[in-house]
Amino acid sequence: MSLKDKLLSSYLTFQENADLDNSIHDIKDEAIKVFEEHGFPTRKDENWKYTSLNSLTKPDYSLVSHADDALEFKDVKKYFLNDIDTYKIVFIDGVYSSYLSETTHDGVDVCLLSSALIKPKFKQVIDVYFNKIAKKESLTALNTAFAKEGAYIYVPKSRAVNKPIQIVHFSTGNEANLMLQPRNLIVAEENAEVQVIERHQSLNSNAVFTNSVTEIYAGKHARVDYYKIQNDKENASLIDNTHIDQQESSEVSVHTFSFGGKLTRNNLNFYQNGEHNNSILKGVTIIEDKQHVDHNTLVHHKQPNCESHQDYKGIFDDKSTGVFNGKIVVDAIAQKINAYQSNNNILISDKASINSKPQLEIFADDVRCSHGCTIGQLDEDALFYMRSRGIGVKEGRALLMYAFANNVLESVKIPQLKARITNLIADKLGVNIGFDL
């Protein structure tokens, strides 16, 4: 039985065991029909031309987790940001871990999506926001149909969450092949502010396939900073679907740091539904062996006087493969738009590859839109200069690659997170450099 057929045959049982409002059941029923019609995307789909899911859909995945709350903090401490106080929403094989989490309802809601979907006090927010901007494409629809757990963050008008929020998904590998479908809903009302750090982490080498969806709503003048750390083990694969709705004068930034995993696909979609919005999309990818990372971005400018900034850097070694497919759409009404897109890449190995495809669809005539792509190797003259100053070849290469990624790192607003990512990059490059960028 194919994975698609297994999912379809399992859906009815899943729905019967789900204690949800009828309106949520209806949303899920509609979503499974979309997945049934379209199935898993193939390379015949233009947006998936350079990424094949064939290897991911072959294993016989377990669709239901049997995890317990047995993990101790000391076993997973290194995966958290520990040198700063944060809220934590932690899942083990898709199941909420109360022991590892710290949630709150003190002025803001940082809790479980499952609670928000069934408790009456959350109904008004759920009715307005849940599944309203998620694209009706097959993988998001699959998540909508099967998701039963994830993070729910609600920040009321003119409130700022007093500390960052960590969302961490652990896969224990206790089951040989596990498919996870986490779902996050984040709402920042007018003038609200929130910072979120998300990480998916497997704890052994057993295969895990995660199909994640996050919906983010930014009200008027809201500020949302979202950071994704993707540094998983060699048999972990992630498809991350993020959909963002921005209202007037809001600013949303998403930083994606992709360092590990077998296959990672990031579908990042911004919809500017108000004037004077600013959308910031930045990413650093450093991979090796046969790893594959695909960034697929969309910024849809629907209103005038807005900005968007995309800056993605990639460093590829061995037989690794990178993909960048960045699309900017400017509607006819969206005059006075400033939209910038940059994708710069370094190939360390002759066998590494990068496929970069910037796209502009502009229907307005008073805009400033630019895109650029570079693919190259390290500067040999710069390496020679550093060697002449007593810097070893390995350290010199690392310095150049640090400098290459620096303008993405310097925009990280949480100093402790910036230091952590700097250390992750140093570890990925196999060096120990005694300074932070």
C-alpha positions as CSV (number, residue, x, y, z in Angstrom):
1,M,0.0,0.0,0.0
2,S,1.4,3.4,-0.9
3,L,1.8,6.1,1.7
4,K,-1.0,8.1,0.1
5,D,-3.4,5.2,0.3
6,K,-2.4,4.4,3.9
7,L,-3.1,8.0,4.9
8,L,-6.5,8.0,3.1
9,S,-7.5,4.7,4.7
10,S,-6.4,5.9,8.1
11,Y,-8.3,9.2,8.0
12,L,-11.7,8.0,9.0
13,T,-10.4,6.2,12.1
14,F,-8.4,9.3,13.0
15,Q,-11.5,11.6,12.7
16,E,-13.6,9.2,14.8
17,N,-11.1,9.4,17.7
18,A,-10.8,13.2,17.5
19,D,-12.9,15.2,20.0
20,L,-13.4,18.3,17.9
21,D,-16.0,20.9,17.1
22,N,-18.1,20.1,14.0
23,S,-16.7,23.1,12.2
24,I,-13.1,21.8,12.7
25,H,-14.2,18.3,11.5
26,D,-15.6,20.0,8.3
27,I,-12.3,21.8,7.7
28,K,-10.5,18.5,8.0
29,D,-12.9,16.7,5.7
30,E,-12.4,19.3,3.1
31,A,-8.6,19.1,3.5
32,I,-8.4,15.3,3.0
33,K,-10.3,15.7,-0.2
34,V,-7.7,18.2,-1.5
35,F,-4.9,15.7,-0.6
36,E,-6.8,12.8,-2.2
37,E,-7.1,14.8,-5.4
38,H,-3.5,16.0,-5.6
39,G,-1.5,13.5,-3.6
40,F,2.2,14.1,-2.9
41,P,3.8,16.7,-5.3
42,T,6.2,15.3,-8.0
43,R,8.9,16.8,-10.1
44,K,6.3,17.4,-12.8
45,D,5.0,20.3,-10.6
46,E,7.0,23.4,-11.4
47,N,7.5,24.4,-7.8
48,W,9.0,20.9,-7.1
49,K,11.1,20.6,-10.2
50,Y,14.4,20.2,-8.3
51,T,13.1,18.3,-5.2
52,S,11.8,14.7,-5.3
53,L,9.8,13.1,-2.5
54,N,10.1,9.6,-3.8
55,S,12.5,8.4,-1.2
56,L,10.4,9.9,1.6
57,T,7.1,8.2,0.6
58,K,8.5,4.7,0.3
59,P,8.9,3.7,4.0
60,D,6.0,2.2,5.9
61,Y,5.4,5.0,8.4
62,S,3.7,4.8,11.7
63,L,1.0,7.5,11.7
64,V,0.2,7.3,15.4
65,S,2.8,7.9,18.1
66,H,3.1,5.8,21.2
67,A,5.5,8.2,23.0
68,D,5.6,8.7,26.7
69,D,7.0,11.6,28.8
70,A,10.1,9.6,29.7
71,L,12.7,12.1,28.4
72,E,14.6,13.9,31.1
73,F,15.8,17.5,30.7
74,K,19.4,16.5,31.0
75,D,19.1,14.3,27.9
76,V,17.9,17.1,25.7
77,K,19.3,20.2,27.5
78,K,21.7,21.0,24.7
79,Y,18.9,21.6,22.2
80,F,17.3,24.4,24.2
81,L,18.4,28.0,24.5
82,N,19.3,27.8,28.2
83,D,21.1,31.1,28.9
84,I,18.0,33.1,28.6
85,D,14.6,32.8,30.2
86,T,11.9,31.6,27.8
87,Y,8.5,30.0,27.5
88,K,8.7,26.4,26.2
89,I,6.2,24.3,24.3
90,V,7.8,20.8,23.9
91,F,6.5,17.8,22.0
92,I,7.9,14.2,22.1
93,D,7.0,12.2,19.0
94,G,4.1,14.6,18.5
95,V,2.8,14.3,22.1
96,Y,2.9,17.3,24.5
97,S,5.5,17.1,27.3
98,S,4.3,19.0,30.3
99,Y,7.5,18.1,32.2
100,L,9.7,19.9,29.7
101,S,7.3,22.8,28.9
102,E,6.6,26.2,30.5
103,T,3.4,27.7,29.2
104,T,1.3,30.7,30.4
105,H,-2.2,32.3,30.3
106,D,-1.0,35.4,32.1
107,G,-2.1,38.2,29.7
108,V,-1.1,36.2,26.7
109,D,-1.8,32.6,25.7
110,V,1.2,30.3,25.2
111,C,-0.3,26.8,25.2
112,L,-1.5,23.8,23.1
113,L,-3.4,24.0,19.9
114,S,-5.4,21.0,20.9
115,S,-6.7,22.9,23.9
116,A,-7.5,25.9,21.8
117,L,-9.5,23.8,19.3
118,I,-11.8,22.3,21.9
119,K,-12.2,24.9,24.7
120,P,-15.0,27.4,24.4
121,K,-12.9,30.4,25.6
122,F,-10.7,30.1,22.5
123,K,-13.5,29.5,20.0
124,Q,-13.8,33.1,18.8
125,V,-10.1,33.3,17.9
126,I,-10.1,29.8,16.3
127,D,-13.1,30.7,14.2
128,V,-11.5,33.8,12.9
129,Y,-7.9,32.5,12.3
130,F,-7.6,28.8,12.1
131,N,-6.8,27.5,8.6
132,K,-7.8,30.8,7.0
133,I,-4.6,31.6,5.1
134,A,-3.0,28.2,4.6
135,K,-2.7,27.5,0.9
136,K,-5.0,24.8,-0.4
137,E,-2.1,22.7,-1.7
138,S,-1.6,19.0,-1.0
139,L,0.9,19.0,1.8
140,T,-0.7,21.8,3.8
141,A,-4.0,20.0,3.3
142,L,-2.5,16.8,4.5
143,N,-1.4,18.5,7.7
144,T,-4.8,20.1,8.2
145,A,-6.5,16.8,7.9
146,F,-4.2,14.9,10.4
147,A,-2.8,17.5,12.7
148,K,-4.0,17.2,16.3
149,E,-1.2,18.9,18.3
150,G,1.1,21.9,18.1
151,A,1.6,25.4,19.6
152,Y,-1.0,28.0,20.1
153,I,0.2,31.5,20.8
154,Y,-2.2,34.5,21.1
155,V,-1.0,38.0,22.0
156,P,-3.8,40.5,22.6
157,K,-3.8,44.1,21.4
158,S,-0.9,46.3,22.7
159,R,0.7,43.4,24.6
160,A,4.3,42.2,24.2
161,V,5.3,38.7,25.3
162,N,7.9,39.3,28.0
163,K,10.3,36.6,26.9
164,P,10.9,34.5,23.8
165,I,9.0,31.3,23.1
166,Q,10.7,28.1,22.2
167,I,8.7,25.5,20.2
168,V,10.7,22.2,20.2
169,H,9.6,19.0,18.5
170,F,11.6,15.9,19.6
171,S,11.6,12.6,17.7
172,T,12.9,9.8,19.9
173,G,13.3,7.2,17.2
174,N,11.6,4.6,19.4
175,E,9.5,3.7,16.3
176,A,11.5,2.8,13.2
177,N,9.6,5.1,10.9
178,L,7.4,7.9,12.2
179,M,5.4,10.5,10.3
180,L,4.6,13.7,12.3
181,Q,2.1,16.4,11.4
182,P,2.5,19.3,13.9
183,R,0.5,22.5,13.5
184,N,1.2,25.9,15.0
185,L,-1.1,29.0,15.2
186,I,0.3,32.3,16.2
187,V,-1.8,35.5,16.4
188,A,-0.3,38.9,17.3
189,E,-3.1,41.4,17.5
190,E,-2.7,45.2,16.9
191,N,0.5,46.6,18.4
192,A,1.5,43.2,19.8
193,E,5.0,41.8,19.8
194,V,6.4,38.3,20.0
195,Q,9.6,36.3,19.4
196,V,9.5,32.6,18.6
197,I,12.3,30.0,18.1
198,E,11.3,26.7,16.5
199,R,13.3,23.5,16.3
200,H,12.7,20.0,15.0
201,Q,15.2,17.5,16.5
202,S,15.5,13.7,16.2
203,L,17.4,11.9,18.9
204,N,18.7,8.9,17.0
205,S,19.2,7.8,13.4
206,N,15.8,6.2,12.8
207,A,13.9,7.8,9.9
208,V,11.3,10.5,10.7
209,F,9.2,12.5,8.2
210,T,7.7,15.7,9.6
211,N,5.1,17.7,7.6
212,S,4.7,20.9,9.6
213,V,2.3,23.9,9.1
214,T,2.5,27.2,10.9
215,E,0.0,30.1,10.4
216,I,1.1,33.5,11.6
217,Y,-1.3,36.5,11.8
218,A,0.2,40.0,12.4
219,G,-2.3,42.7,13.1
220,K,-1.9,46.4,12.6
221,H,1.6,47.7,13.8
222,A,2.4,44.2,15.2
223,R,5.9,42.8,15.3
224,V,6.7,39.1,14.9
225,D,10.2,37.6,14.9
226,Y,10.4,33.9,14.0
227,Y,13.5,31.8,14.0
228,K,13.8,28.3,12.6
229,I,16.8,26.1,13.6
230,Q,17.1,23.1,11.3
231,N,20.1,21.0,12.4
232,D,18.7,17.5,12.4
233,K,20.2,14.0,12.0
234,E,20.9,12.3,8.7
235,N,17.7,10.4,8.4
236,A,15.3,13.1,9.4
237,S,13.3,14.9,6.7
238,L,11.2,18.0,7.1
239,I,8.6,19.8,5.0
240,D,7.9,23.1,6.7
241,N,4.9,25.1,5.5
242,T,4.6,28.6,6.9
243,H,1.8,31.1,5.9
244,I,1.8,34.7,7.1
245,D,-0.9,37.3,6.9
246,Q,0.2,40.9,7.5
247,Q,-2.1,43.8,8.2
248,E,-1.3,47.5,8.0
249,S,2.1,48.7,9.2
250,S,3.1,45.3,10.6
251,E,6.6,43.8,10.4
252,V,7.3,40.1,10.3
253,S,10.8,38.6,10.0
254,V,11.6,34.9,9.5
255,H,15.1,33.6,9.8
256,T,15.8,30.0,8.7
257,F,19.0,28.3,9.5
258,S,19.4,25.0,7.7
259,F,22.4,22.9,8.7
260,G,21.2,19.3,8.9
261,G,18.7,16.6,7.9
262,K,18.3,14.3,4.9
263,L,15.8,16.5,3.0
264,T,14.5,19.9,4.1
265,R,11.9,21.8,2.2
266,N,10.8,25.3,3.4
267,N,7.6,26.7,1.9
268,L,7.4,30.3,3.2
269,N,4.5,32.4,2.1
270,F,3.9,36.1,3.0
271,Y,0.7,37.9,2.2
272,Q,0.7,41.7,2.6
273,N,-2.9,42.6,3.2
274,G,-2.3,46.2,4.4
275,E,-0.2,49.3,3.6
276,H,3.2,50.1,5.0
277,N,4.1,46.4,5.7
278,N,7.6,45.1,6.0
279,S,8.4,41.4,5.3
280,I,11.9,40.1,6.1
281,L,13.0,36.7,4.9
282,K,16.6,35.6,5.6
283,G,18.3,32.3,5.6
284,V,21.7,30.5,5.9
285,T,22.2,27.0,4.6
286,I,25.3,25.0,5.2
287,I,25.1,21.3,4.2
288,E,27.3,18.4,3.1
289,D,27.3,14.7,2.1
290,K,24.0,14.1,0.2
291,Q,21.9,16.5,2.1
292,H,19.2,18.5,0.2
293,V,17.7,21.8,1.3
294,D,15.0,23.6,-0.8
295,H,13.8,27.2,0.0
296,N,10.6,28.1,-1.8
297,T,9.4,31.6,-0.9
298,L,6.5,33.8,-1.9
299,V,5.9,37.4,-1.1
300,H,2.6,38.7,-2.4
301,H,2.3,42.5,-2.3
302,K,-1.5,43.2,-2.3
303,Q,-1.4,46.8,-1.1
304,P,0.7,49.9,-1.8
305,N,3.6,51.4,0.1
306,C,5.2,48.2,1.4
307,E,8.6,46.6,1.5
308,S,10.0,43.1,1.4
309,H,13.6,42.0,1.9
310,Q,14.9,38.5,1.0
311,D,18.5,37.4,1.6
312,Y,19.5,33.8,1.5
313,K,23.1,32.4,1.7
314,G,24.1,28.9,0.9
315,I,27.3,26.9,1.4
316,F,27.4,23.4,-0.2
317,D,30.0,20.7,0.2
318,D,30.4,17.1,-1.0
319,K,27.4,15.9,-3.0
320,S,24.8,18.2,-1.3
321,T,22.1,20.0,-3.3
322,G,20.5,23.4,-2.7
323,V,17.4,24.9,-4.2
324,F,16.2,28.5,-4.0
325,N,12.9,29.4,-5.7
326,G,11.9,32.9,-4.7
327,K,8.8,34.5,-6.1
328,I,7.6,38.2,-5.7
329,V,4.1,39.1,-6.9
330,V,3.0,42.8,-7.1
331,D,-0.7,43.4,-7.7
332,A,-1.8,46.3,-9.9
333,I,-3.0,48.2,-6.9
334,A,0.3,47.8,-5.0
335,Q,2.1,50.9,-6.2
336,K,5.2,52.3,-4.4
337,I,6.6,48.9,-3.5
338,N,10.2,48.2,-2.6
339,A,11.0,44.5,-3.0
340,Y,14.5,43.1,-2.9
341,Q,15.7,39.5,-3.3
342,S,19.2,38.1,-3.1
343,N,20.5,34.5,-3.2
344,N,24.2,34.0,-2.9
345,N,25.9,30.6,-2.9
346,I,29.3,29.0,-2.5
347,L,30.1,25.6,-3.8
348,I,32.9,24.0,-1.8
349,S,32.9,20.8,-3.8
350,D,32.8,20.2,-7.6
351,K,30.0,17.7,-6.9
352,A,27.8,20.0,-5.0
353,S,25.0,21.8,-6.8
354,I,22.6,24.7,-6.4
355,N,19.4,25.5,-8.5
356,S,18.3,29.1,-8.1
357,K,15.2,30.5,-9.7
358,P,14.1,34.1,-8.9
359,Q,10.7,35.1,-10.1
360,L,9.0,38.5,-10.4
361,E,5.4,39.0,-11.4
362,I,4.8,42.8,-11.4
363,F,1.5,44.3,-12.4
364,A,2.1,47.8,-11.1
365,D,4.2,50.4,-12.8
366,D,5.6,52.5,-9.9
367,V,7.7,50.0,-8.0
368,R,11.3,49.2,-7.2
369,C,12.0,45.5,-7.5
370,S,15.3,43.8,-7.8
371,H,16.7,40.2,-7.6
372,G,20.1,38.8,-7.8
373,C,21.8,35.4,-7.7
374,T,25.5,34.4,-7.5
375,I,27.1,31.0,-7.5
376,G,30.8,30.7,-7.0
377,Q,33.7,29.4,-4.9
378,L,35.9,30.9,-2.2
379,D,38.2,33.7,-3.1
380,E,41.7,32.1,-3.6
381,D,43.4,35.5,-3.4
382,A,41.8,36.1,0.0
383,L,42.9,32.6,1.2
384,F,46.4,33.2,0.0
385,Y,46.5,36.6,1.9
386,M,45.4,34.9,5.1
387,R,47.9,32.1,4.7
388,S,50.7,34.8,4.3
389,R,49.5,36.2,7.7
390,G,49.9,32.9,9.4
391,I,46.2,31.8,9.3
392,G,45.8,28.1,8.3
393,V,43.9,27.0,5.3
394,K,41.0,25.5,7.2
395,E,40.7,28.5,9.5
396,G,40.9,30.9,6.6
397,R,38.2,29.1,4.7
398,A,36.0,29.2,7.8
399,L,36.6,32.9,8.2
400,L,35.6,33.6,4.7
401,M,32.4,31.6,5.1
402,Y,31.6,33.3,8.4
403,A,32.0,36.7,6.7
404,F,29.8,35.4,3.8
405,A,26.9,34.6,6.3
406,N,27.4,37.6,8.6
407,N,24.8,40.0,7.2
408,V,22.1,37.4,7.9
409,L,23.4,36.7,11.4
410,E,23.7,40.3,12.4
411,S,19.9,40.8,12.0
412,V,19.1,38.2,14.7
413,K,17.6,40.2,17.5
414,I,18.2,37.7,20.4
415,P,21.9,37.9,21.4
416,Q,21.9,34.4,23.0
417,L,20.4,32.9,19.9
418,K,22.9,34.7,17.7
419,A,25.7,33.2,19.8
420,R,24.2,29.7,19.6
421,I,23.9,29.9,15.8
422,T,27.4,31.2,15.5
423,N,28.6,28.2,17.4
424,L,26.5,25.8,15.2
425,I,28.1,27.3,12.1
426,A,31.6,26.9,13.6
427,D,30.8,23.3,14.5
428,K,29.5,22.7,11.0
429,L,32.7,24.1,9.5
430,G,34.8,22.1,11.9
431,V,36.6,25.0,13.4
432,N,36.8,26.9,16.8
433,I,36.9,30.6,16.2
434,G,37.3,32.7,19.3
435,F,34.8,35.4,18.5
436,D,31.1,35.9,17.7
437,L,30.0,37.7,14.6
